[in-house]
Amino acid sequence: MTERPSASDGASRRGFLKETAAVAGAAAIAASWAPMVHAGGSDIIKVGLVGSGGRGTGAAEQALTADKGNRLVAIADLFGDRLEESLSALRGSAVGGQVEIDQDRKYTGFDAYKQVIDQVDVVILASTPHFRPMHTAYAVEKGVHAFVEKPMAVDGPGLRKFLKAVQDAKAKNLAVVNGFCWRYHPPRRATMQQVFDGKIGEIRSIETTYNSSGVWEPRKTREECGSDMEYQQRNWYYYLWLSGDHIVEQAIHGLDTMGWAMGDKLPERCFGVGGRQTRTDAKYGNIYDHFSLVYEYEGGARGYHQCRHWVNTANQVKDYILGSEGTCDVFGNSISGKNKWSYRRDVGDRKTYDMYQVEHDEMYAALRKGEIINNGEQAAHSTLLGLMGRAAAYTGGIITPATILESEEDLSPAEYAFGSDPLPITPIPVPGFTKIL
C-alpha cells in the first residue's frame, strides 16, 4: 500500500479529471443522433426500472411525474416478491396510469437488467451498488440513457468500469444522470453558490457528519433463504461486496458535499479510523459501524468526515464549510461571519424543493430539448472519496486517489448464481493487517 503520494499520483488525479476530454470531438460528431428521445411533449419515452427496492420504486414514480409522456414499460429485480411490491405501489400512486407493464415484461434474475435495457429509451439503475458499473456499461453499450443511483461502484475495478462507461456515453451523446440528490436541492444550490462567489473567503476546512441509528435490520435469516447468495442479497446492506459499506452507500452524501465545495478537485491523501463497536453480531455481515476521516487537499484545506450507525445515540447529519471570512451551514442554508446571508424560500410550487423530483425533472426536460446531462464523472469523483475513506479505515494507512484508481481488488464473487454455496464473505478488516491489492 502507498504510504505517501508518488509522482504518479498527480498523474492519476489529473487523468481522472481529464479522461473524458479525449472523447469531446467524438461527442460533437455523435450529437446528431441523440438516440430515441426527441423534442415534443407528446412523444412517448419508454422507461425501464432495474432494481425495484424502495429507492428504485421512488425514482420510477419521480420519473413518471417528471414527464407525462413517460411510460414505465419494463421492470427487473433479483426477486419476484420485491418486483411485485414495487409494481403494486406504483400502480396505486398518482402516476399509476403511466405504468404499462404486463406479465411478459417483468424480469427476475441476474441477467434481467439486459431484458429491460434492450427495450427502453431510458433506464433507472437502482439495484444494489455492486451491480452499478456492469448495468451502466450495458445501458451505454445499447445506446440507452440512464439515471444512475449513487454510489457508482464498490471497488477500484468497478469504478474504472463505470468511468469507461461515462466516457462512452459522452461519445454517444447519452445522458448519465447521477443520484447524488443533495446537488439538486434548490436551497442548497443557492447556498453553495454563495460559497463559490467568495462570501466565506478562502475555504480552510469542510466538516461533514452523517451520524445515524443505521438502516433496516437484516430482513431474512439464513434458514429462510435457499442459498448463501440469496441470504446475502436479501440483506445486501451488511455485505461489503454488495453495498461498499455505509460510508460508500449512505454517508457518501456528505463526501459529495465536500467534493462539491472543493470544485471536485481530488484530495492528495486521506487517513482515519473506523471499526465495529456496536454491530458485532454475525448477522451484520462484514461492514463497519463507524468511520472518522481526514482528507488533505493541495493548498492546505482539509475535509473532516464522520459517520456512524449506532442506536440510542445522538444523531447528526450536517455539513459545514469554514472559510477565512465566515462559515457556511449548508443544511441551514446560511452564512455567518463577514458576509451574513440566509436563504429565503419563495412562495410557489413546493415540488421545486423536492431534490429527488428535481433530478428527474431536469433530466427529462433536457432530453425533450434534445440536450444531454452527463454528470457521471462527478458521481465517480464522490464515489472515489468514499472508497478512499473506507480503505484508510480498513488498513490504517494513508490512502491516495491512486491507491483506489490503480487497485486490482475486485470484490465480485466467482459467479452470479443462486444455490452456489458456499459463498464465503471476506474477513472483517483489521487495521495494520488488512491490505489493498
N, C-alpha and C positions, 0 to 999 in steps of 0.2 A: 504494500500500500504506500502511496506517495505521502511523505511527511511534510514536505514543503513544495510549493509550486515550482516546476521546472520551466525551462524556456519554452517547452512545447505547450504548457498550459495556456499561455496567452494566445497561441495559435488556435488552440481548441475553442477558447472563448470567442475569438474573432470568427472562427469558422461557423460556430453556432449562430451568430448574429447575421452572418453574410451568406450562409449556404443556399438561401433561396434566391439570392440575387442573380445567380447564373441562369435561372430559368425565366428571367424577366422578358427577354426577347421572344422566347417561345410562347409565353403567356399572351403577349401582344398579338402574335400571329393567331393563337387559338381563340382570341376574343371574338372572332367572327362566328364561332359556333357555341355560344353559351348554351349548353345542352338542355334540351327538354322543356325548359321553363321560358315562357315568352311574356311580353307585355300584354296587358289586357286583363282586367279583373274578372272577366267571365271564364277565362281558361281554367280547366281543372288541373290541379297539381296533385299527383299521386304520391302520398306519403306512406312510408313504412316504419314500423317500430321494431327494434331489436333490443330486447331486454325489457320485460313488462312488469318490473317491480314498481315500487311507489314513485321513484323519480322518473322512470320511463313513462308511466301512466300519466303523471303530471305534465311531462314535456309534450306528450301526444295531445293532451287537451289544450295546452297552450298553443301548439302548432295549428290546431284546427280553429282556435279562437282568433289567431292572427290573420287569417285569410279565409273568407267564406268560400273561396274556390278550392280550398284544400280538402282532400278526401283521404281518410285512413283506409288503405286498401289491403294491407298485409301486416301480419304480426308474428313475431318469433320469440320464443323463450326456451330455456332448457326444460322447463317443467310445464305440463299442460294445466295443472291446477292454478299456477300463477298467471298463466295466459288467460284463463277463463275469468279469473278475478278481475284482471285488468280490463278485459272487454266488457264485463258487466258494469264496471264503474264508468267506463267511457260512454257506453250506450245510455246510461242513466243520467249523464251530465247534460249541460246546456248545449253541447255540440254533438249530442248523440246522433242527430240526423246526418252528420258528415262521416259517420263510421259505416263503411261499406265493405265489411269483411264477412264472407260466407265460409262455410266449413272447409273448403279446399284451399283457403288462403290463411290458414292457421298452421304454424310450423313449430315443431319442437325438436330438440337435439342440438348437438354441437355444430352441425352444418346448416342449421335452419336460417342463419343470417344470410347465407347466399341466396336461398329461395326468395327471401323478402327483397333483398337488394336488386336481384335480377329483374324485378317488375315494377320498380318505383322511380320517381323523379328525385325525391328527397328521402333520406333515411335518418331516423333518430337512433343514435347509438348510445344505449343506456344500460348495457349489460354490466357485469362485474368488471372492474378496471383491468384485470389481466388481459381480457379479450379486446380491449380498445385498439391496440395497434393493428391486429390482423383484420378486424372489422373495418377500420378506416381504410386500410390499404386495399381491401377488396372493393369498397364503395368507389374509391378513386379509380381503380382499375376498370370498373364498369361504367364510369362516367356519371356517377350519381352524386348529387350534392349531399352534404352531411351536417347534421347538428350532432356534435360530439360532446358528451358529458365529461366532466372532469373526474379523475385525473386522466392523463393521456397514456400512461404506462406504469408498470410496477418495477421495472429494472432497466439497466442501460441498453441492452439489445432491443427491448421493446420501444424505448424512447427513440432510438435511431430509426427503427422501422416506421414509427409514427412521423418523424421528421421527413423521411424519404417520401411518405405519402403526401405530406404537406407540399413538398417541392413539386411532386407530380400533379397535385391538384392545381397549383398555380399555372403550370404548363398547359393544363387542360381547361383553365378558366372555370374551375369548380369551386363552389363555396365550401369552406370548412369553418363552421361557426362553433366556438367552444362554449362550454357550460360554466365558466368562471363568472357566476351571476353577479357578484358584487361590482364588477366593472360596468354593469348595465343599470345600476340603480341611479336614477337621475340626481337625487340629492348628493349622493356620494361622488358622482361625476363632477358636480358643481364644486364640491368641497376640494376634490383633488386638483381641479383647475386653479383654485386659489394657491395651492402649493406650487404648481408649475409656474404660476405668474409671479412667484417670489415673495408671497405675503409672509412666509415664515423665515425668509432668508435662506442661507445655505443649509441643506439637510445635514444634521450631525448624527442622528440615530433614528431608527424606527423600532417601535415596540409593538409586537403583535401577540395576542393571547387568545387561546381557544381552550379554556378550561371548562369541561362539562361533565355531566354524570355518565356520559357514554351513549351508546346507541342501543338497539334492541338486544335482548338476551338471546343466546343460541336458540334457534327455532325448533330443532329436531335433535333427538338423541341418536346415537349410533344404532340402537336397536330398532328405531323407527325408519331407518334408511336401508336400502337394498345393497349399498356398497360404500366403501370409503369415499369414492368420488362423489356420490350423491350427498353423503353426510357433510363433506367439506363445502360443496356447492350450496347446500341449503343454509349453511352457517358461514358463508363466504367472508364476512367481515373479519373474522378472527383468524384467517389464514393468510400469511404473508404473500404467497404466490397469487392469491386472488384479489386482495384489497390493497396491498402495498403498505399496510399498517395505517393506523388512524392519522398519522401526520401527513401521509400522502393522500388518503381518501377524504378526510374531513378538514383537518386543520390547515390543509393546503390553501384554503381561502385566505388565511392570514398571511401566508407566504406570498400569495398572489398580490396582496396589497403592498407588501414590501417590495416586490419586483416592480409594481406599478409606480410606486413613489420614486424608485431609482431609475426610472426610464427603461426598465427591463434590461439594464446592464447587469451582467453576471458578477457575483461576488468573487473575490480572489480565493477565499478559503472559508471553511466552516468547521466548528468544533462544538462539542457539547456532551450532554449526558442523557440517559433515559433508562427505562427498565420496567419490570413488572412488580409492582408493590402491593396492589390490591387484587388484581385479576390473576391469581396464581393457580386456579383450578385448571385442569387439563381441558375442560370444555371450552376454555377461552383460547384454544389453539396455540399459536406461537408468536403473537404480536405483543408489543409493549403496551403499557397503560399510561406512560408519561414520557415527555421529552422536554429538554431545556437547552437552547442552542444559541450560538453567536455566529453571525455572518459578517465577514470583514470585506469591505469594499475599497477599491482604489481611491485614494484621496483621504482615507481615514474614517469615513462613515461606517457605522456598524448597525446591523439589524439584530434585534433580540427577539427570539420566538420561544414561547412556552405553550405547551398543550398537555392536557391530561384527561383521562377518563376515570374519575373517582366518584363513587356515590357518597352522599352525605357530606359533601364538601362545598365550599363557596365556588359558584360558577362565575366565569367572566369571559365574555367574548368581546374584545375591544382592540382597536388599533390606534396608535398614536405616532405622529411624525414630529420629531423635535428638531427645530432649526435654530439658527443663530439669532433670529429676531422674534421667535414665537413658537407655539406648539399647536399642531392640528389634531383635534379629536375627530377622527374620521367617522366613527359611529355617531358622535354627537353633532356632526356637520357644523363644526365651529372652529374658530381660530382665536387663541388668546395670545397676548403679547403686544408688540408694537402696532400691528395692524389687525385689530379685533374685527371679527366677521362671524356671522352665523347665517345659515341657510333659512330662507323664508319660503315655505311651501305655497305655491299658487293655488287658488281655488279652481277646481276643474275636475277632469276625469281622473279618478284615483287609479285607474288602470295604468296610467303612465308612471306610477310609482311602484308597480309590481315588477321587480327586476327579472323574475322568471318569464313574465309575459313579454317584457321589452326585448329579451333575447330573440324571441321568435318574431315579434312584430318587425324588428329591424331586418332580420334575415329575409323574410318573405316580401317585405316592401322593396328591398334591394333587388330580389330576383324578379319581381314584377316589372322593374325598370330596366331589366337586363344588366344589372350590376352584380358584382360578386363581393361578398365579405369573406376573407380568408384570414382569420386571426389564429391560425394553428400554431405559428411559431411562438407567439406569446404564451399560449397554453403549454407548449413544450418547455419553455423557459421556467414557468411557475412549477411545473411538474419536476423539473430538474432540481429546483430549490428543495422540494420535499425529499427527493431521493438523496440529495447531499446530506440533509439533516438526519435522515434515518441512518445512513451509513456512518456518520460521525458518532451517533449514539451507540450504534451496534458494535463498532470497532474500538471506540475510544481514541481514534486517530484524527488527524487533520485531513479534511476532505476538500479537494479542489473540483472545479467543474470537470476537468479531465478524468478524475477518478471514476466518475459515472459515465461520461461520454465515451470513454475508451474501455469500460468494463465489459467483460465477457460473462458475467454472472447472470445466467438465464434461469429464471425461476420456474419455467414451464415444466409440466410433468412429462414423462416419457411418451404418453399417449393420452388422447382425449376420448375416454370411453367409460361408460358405467359398467360396474362389475369387474373392473380391472384391479382387484385387490391383490396385495395391499397397496395403499397409496400413502407412503410414509411422508411425514412433514419434516422440514428442516429443524434442527435443534434451536431452542430459544437462544438468541445471540448472547454472547458473554464478552463484554469489552476487554480488550487486551489479548483475546484469543480468536475471536471471530475476524475473518479477513474478507476483503473484497477481491474477487477474481479479476 
